[in-house]
Amino acid sequence: MFNKTSSERLPLLSEESNSYATAER
C-alpha cells in the first residue's frame, strides 16, 4: 500500500511503512 514516494515524502513514516509492509507480507 505504501509506495517509495510515501517514504521519500515522510522519512519518519518510512519506519512505520516498513512495519506495515512486513505485516502485509
C-alpha distance matrix in Angstrom:
0.0 3.8 6.3 9.9 11.1 9.7 11.4 14.3 14.7 14.6 15.9 16.4 12.9 12.3 14.0 12.1 8.7 10.6 11.7 8.4 7.7 11.3 11.4 8.9 11.0
3.8 0.0 3.8 6.8 8.0 6.2 7.6 10.6 11.2 11.0 12.1 13.0 9.7 8.8 11.1 9.8 6.2 8.6 10.5 8.2 7.5 11.3 12.2 10.7 12.4
6.3 3.8 0.0 3.8 5.2 5.4 6.9 8.9 10.1 11.0 12.0 13.9 11.2 9.7 12.6 12.3 8.8 10.4 13.2 11.4 9.9 13.5 15.1 13.4 14.3
9.9 6.8 3.8 0.0 3.8 5.3 5.1 6.1 8.5 9.8 10.0 12.7 10.9 8.5 11.8 12.6 9.5 10.5 13.9 13.1 11.5 14.6 16.9 15.8 16.1
11.1 8.0 5.2 3.8 0.0 3.8 5.5 5.0 6.1 8.5 9.9 12.7 11.1 9.8 13.5 14.1 11.3 13.1 16.3 15.2 14.3 17.6 19.5 18.3 19.2
9.7 6.2 5.4 5.3 3.8 0.0 3.8 5.4 5.0 6.0 8.0 10.0 7.8 7.5 11.1 10.9 8.5 11.2 13.8 12.7 12.6 16.0 17.4 16.6 18.1
11.4 7.6 6.9 5.1 5.5 3.8 0.0 3.8 5.4 5.1 5.2 7.6 6.2 4.4 8.2 9.3 7.3 9.1 12.2 12.1 11.8 14.6 16.6 16.5 17.5
14.3 10.6 8.9 6.1 5.0 5.4 3.8 0.0 3.8 5.5 5.7 9.2 9.0 7.6 11.2 12.7 11.1 12.6 15.8 15.9 15.4 18.2 20.3 20.1 20.9
14.7 11.2 10.1 8.5 6.1 5.0 5.4 3.8 0.0 3.8 6.3 8.9 8.6 8.8 12.4 13.1 11.9 14.2 17.0 16.7 16.8 19.9 21.5 21.1 22.6
14.6 11.0 11.0 9.8 8.5 6.0 5.1 5.5 3.8 0.0 3.8 5.3 5.2 6.4 9.5 10.1 9.8 12.2 14.5 14.7 15.5 18.1 19.5 19.8 21.5
15.9 12.1 12.0 10.0 9.9 8.0 5.2 5.7 6.3 3.8 0.0 3.8 5.4 4.8 7.4 9.4 9.5 10.9 13.4 14.5 15.0 17.0 19.0 19.7 20.9
16.4 13.0 13.9 12.7 12.7 10.0 7.6 9.2 8.9 5.3 3.8 0.0 3.8 5.3 6.1 7.5 9.1 10.6 12.2 13.6 15.0 16.6 18.0 19.3 20.8
12.9 9.7 11.2 10.9 11.1 7.8 6.2 9.0 8.6 5.2 5.4 3.8 0.0 3.8 5.3 5.0 5.8 8.4 9.8 10.4 12.0 14.1 15.1 16.1 17.9
12.3 8.8 9.7 8.5 9.8 7.5 4.4 7.6 8.8 6.4 4.8 5.3 3.8 0.0 3.8 5.5 5.0 6.1 8.8 9.8 10.3 12.3 14.2 15.0 16.1
14.0 11.1 12.6 11.8 13.5 11.1 8.2 11.2 12.4 9.5 7.4 6.1 5.3 3.8 0.0 3.8 5.4 5.1 6.7 9.0 10.0 10.9 12.7 14.5 15.5
12.1 9.8 12.3 12.6 14.1 10.9 9.3 12.7 13.1 10.1 9.4 7.5 5.0 5.5 3.8 0.0 3.8 5.3 5.1 6.5 8.7 10.0 10.7 12.4 14.3
8.7 6.2 8.8 9.5 11.3 8.5 7.3 11.1 11.9 9.8 9.5 9.1 5.8 5.0 5.4 3.8 0.0 3.8 5.4 5.0 6.1 8.6 9.8 10.4 12.1
10.6 8.6 10.4 10.5 13.1 11.2 9.1 12.6 14.2 12.2 10.9 10.6 8.4 6.1 5.1 5.3 3.8 0.0 3.8 5.4 5.1 6.2 8.6 9.8 10.5
11.7 10.5 13.2 13.9 16.3 13.8 12.2 15.8 17.0 14.5 13.4 12.2 9.8 8.8 6.7 5.1 5.4 3.8 0.0 3.8 5.5 5.2 6.1 8.6 9.9
8.4 8.2 11.4 13.1 15.2 12.7 12.1 15.9 16.7 14.7 14.5 13.6 10.4 9.8 9.0 6.5 5.0 5.4 3.8 0.0 3.8 5.4 5.0 6.0 8.4
7.7 7.5 9.9 11.5 14.3 12.6 11.8 15.4 16.8 15.5 15.0 15.0 12.0 10.3 10.0 8.7 6.1 5.1 5.5 3.8 0.0 3.8 5.5 5.1 6.0
11.3 11.3 13.5 14.6 17.6 16.0 14.6 18.2 19.9 18.1 17.0 16.6 14.1 12.3 10.9 10.0 8.6 6.2 5.2 5.4 3.8 0.0 3.8 5.5 5.1
11.4 12.2 15.1 16.9 19.5 17.4 16.6 20.3 21.5 19.5 19.0 18.0 15.1 14.2 12.7 10.7 9.8 8.6 6.1 5.0 5.5 3.8 0.0 3.8 5.4
8.9 10.7 13.4 15.8 18.3 16.6 16.5 20.1 21.1 19.8 19.7 19.3 16.1 15.0 14.5 12.4 10.4 9.8 8.6 6.0 5.1 5.5 3.8 0.0 3.8
11.0 12.4 14.3 16.1 19.2 18.1 17.5 20.9 22.6 21.5 20.9 20.8 17.9 16.1 15.5 14.3 12.1 10.5 9.9 8.4 6.0 5.1 5.4 3.8 0.0
